[in-house]
Structure formats: C-alpha cells, structure tokens
Amino acid sequence: MNNYSSKTLMDMEHKYGAHNYHPLEVVISKAEGIWVEDPEGNRYIDMLSAYSAVNQGHRHPAIIKALKNQADTLTLTSRAFFNDKWPAFAKKLAEVTEKDMILPMNTGAEAVETAIKAMRKWGYKVKGVEQNKAEIIVFEENFHGRTTTIISFSTDPLAKDNYGPYTPGFIVVPYNDAEAVRKAVNENTVGIMVEPIQGEAGVVVPDQGFLKNLRDIATENNILLSVDEVQTGFARTGKMFAFMYDNIIPDIIIMGKALGGGVFPVSAVAANEDILGVFEPGSHGSTFGGNPLGCAVALASIDVILDENLVQKAEEIGKYFRAKLEEMNSDKIKLIRGKGLLIGVVLNESAGKARQYTTALKEKGLLCKETHDWIIRFAPPLVITKDEIDYAMERIREVLG
Ligand SMILES: *Cc1c(COP(=O)(O)O)cnc(C)c1O
C-alpha cells in the first residue's frame, strides 16, 4: 500500500503512463458494490461500471470468494492439459447461451477476433467461398475493440488513423439499415457482425426489428450473424443478452466484460458445432484462455447474475432511472436513450460539451464518462437500488436540471 495523494498519483501517471486515455480527474483506491473511494476518503457512486464490466458490483463477495479459493488451488495450466474448471465453465456458458460450444479467450477484442476467424473459416470450409475472398459486413460507428484487424473497419478516425495498412475483407454499411446490408451481400459474404446496441457510439439503439431483419438476411443468404454482446451482455440492458429484444437466435455470440465479474478478464465466443467445429487443434488458441482462475471467476459471475435476478433488476431500475431523467425536462438534454441500465443522455449543443458535466457530477460524488463530445453514459452496477438512484438523481438534477 502507498499513501500517495490523488494529485501525486495523477502526476505520476501522467509522467510515466502513455497518454492513450484522458481519465476524469479522480483516483480510485477502494471499491465495494456501487461505491468507489479515492485516497482522501471521498466516496462516489460508480455510474460507468468499467464500461459494463462490473455489472455485478465491485468485489462481489461470491466472485471474490471464487477468486480466492481458486487462487489457493490452481491458476494456470495452458490448454496443453485439461484442467478441472474450464469444462464446468464451458458447460455453464453453453447452457446460458443455448449454444453447443464455447471458445474461451481473455479480452473482448480477442473474442471478436475469434468470431471473425470462425466466420471466415466457416466461409471457406463450409460455405465454399474462394480463398481470401471472404467478406464480413459491419456497421458505421462500430466499436469492437482495438486490434489492428478490428480498427481496420472502424469509422472513428481517432481509433483508426495512422495504424494502416488495414486488414481487408470488411464492408461497412450504416447502422440500423437492413436494406444497406441486403445490398452489400454477395457470394463472398460470410457474416454480419453487429452490436445489438452501439455502446461506444453513445448508446445508439436500433429500431425494433433491425436484428430480426439481419437474422432473415443471414438465413436467406447462408451467412452467419454474429452479435457482439461484450458490453450489452449479461443483464446490462434488461435481458440476459440484448439480442433477445428482437427474439432472434444469432449464430455467434461474442462475450466479455461482465463475464469476468469485474475482477478478471474473461471473454468467450458461443456457437453451435457446425460453426465452432471448424477450429481444429492448433488452428486457434490463447495461453490464458480457459485458465482455471478465469473460469472460476466467470462461473461465479454468471451465477451472481442468475441468483440475484440482475436481468429483472436492470429492466426495472433502468426504467425507473430513465423515467426520472425524463421527468427533469432539462433544456440541456436533447434525448435520452438506452435499454435497462445502459443509458445515454445526449446533450443539446447549446448546453456545451459533456466533459464539463461529468466533471461537475464527479464533484458531487457521481462518476460517469462522456462518450464523444455530447453524450453522457449512465451505466451503474446492476445491484444499484431505487433509493440509490434517487440519491444520484438529486445530484444529477443539480448539474443537469
Ligand atoms: C469493450 C468492447 C469490446 C472490446 O473489449 P476489450 O476487453 O476492451 O478488448 C468489444 N466490443 C464491444 C461492443 C465493447 O464494448
């Protein structure tokens, strides 16, 4: 433990850490549930949940217990050997996703890369697409991670510029535009990859039926539909997975973030055997993917979501929170959107940029982050109560009312 002040720590980070982030000026040194604390002892409600990686709340006792027990038993084997935790995790996640098989990785981007590889390989081996011709349809304003292949089809110059040459094979079309997808399909199309709600773009919710249309297009044309549930998955939006709002069955489900319960990076891809079966031994992998520590944590993280009815809670509390935000009738707010406890507040340009408001909210004890210049995202841990929303609303009203 150190006794550095927030100021010293921020200066130290600025000096020694690469500047690829622009954090809000608060240092977190402790956390429990929805609350975080700085070295000076100031307490804040976490309204971001590490971009939805802490759906279960900080240091959930059941998840920490699983972590500690597993740390005392076995942590890493690599996949050169079987271990006694990965099969149990695979079974559990296969049941939750209603898919045949799971492929474990660590970060969300790795799971996205896995889905891309699976779609391409399926395209060549099963669909019969000519080698190196496979195309995957993706959407404007997408966010799927930071690897060189993934940023190759980003439309955000900040994420993409100066990182070329870019990986080919991706066709970018407007989000929420199924007709554009239909037009982009050709004999080389192997898949569509979509966020059911675009989190990083600013909580952009497509029309009801958009995913259903994508499902139909995929089925009609023998192509795979992959949903990136890294941010929206595991109860965040008031369903176990956000694709469930359109009652569809995707071919590939990409998961991460809350799968690790806020303590350990765990990601995974779920699909049926006709798709994940394309991987033969040696064709894909990860040293840490499926490690016992991560699997124990992920198992506990899923159990917490199920045992504590976080799906229902996110739905109810999310509705309550959104209604309260609407009731403010603020002239600073242009639009409130989202599902469950993934909420985007879009500001009027006349109100000025979001950063000044996230800074003011921090001063009042609420931590949230702006996305782009005009949007504030509210995504507290799903264990938040109505009383705590009321407490937060008092402060939000003072800043945005
Ligand atoms: C965060 C995120 C990712 C990337 O996850 P990392 O763990 O940061 O690599 C991918 N897709 C979506 C939708 C995300 O929100």
PDBQT file of the ligand as one rigid body, heavy atoms in Angstrom, charges set to zero:
ROOT
HETATM    1  C1  LIG A 501     -15.331  -3.128 -24.811  1.00  0.00    +0.000 C 
HETATM    2  C2  LIG A 501     -15.831  -3.726 -26.056  1.00  0.00    +0.000 A 
HETATM    3  C3  LIG A 501     -15.028  -4.594 -26.841  1.00  0.00    +0.000 A 
HETATM    4  C4  LIG A 501     -13.570  -4.838 -26.544  1.00  0.00    +0.000 C 
HETATM    5  O1  LIG A 501     -13.346  -5.411 -25.313  1.00  0.00    +0.000 OA
HETATM    6  P1  LIG A 501     -11.865  -5.340 -24.679  1.00  0.00    +0.000 P 
HETATM    7  O2  LIG A 501     -11.959  -6.242 -23.483  1.00  0.00    +0.000 OA
HETATM    8  O3  LIG A 501     -11.628  -3.913 -24.307  1.00  0.00    +0.000 OA
HETATM    9  O4  LIG A 501     -10.925  -5.818 -25.714  1.00  0.00    +0.000 OA
HETATM   10  C5  LIG A 501     -15.596  -5.196 -27.946  1.00  0.00    +0.000 A 
HETATM   11  N1  LIG A 501     -16.873  -4.954 -28.286  1.00  0.00    +0.000 NA
HETATM   12  C6  LIG A 501     -17.659  -4.130 -27.580  1.00  0.00    +0.000 A 
HETATM   13  C7  LIG A 501     -19.077  -3.921 -28.007  1.00  0.00    +0.000 C 
HETATM   14  C8  LIG A 501     -17.167  -3.479 -26.458  1.00  0.00    +0.000 A 
HETATM   15  O5  LIG A 501     -17.945  -2.622 -25.775  1.00  0.00    +0.000 OA
ENDROOT
TORSDOF 0
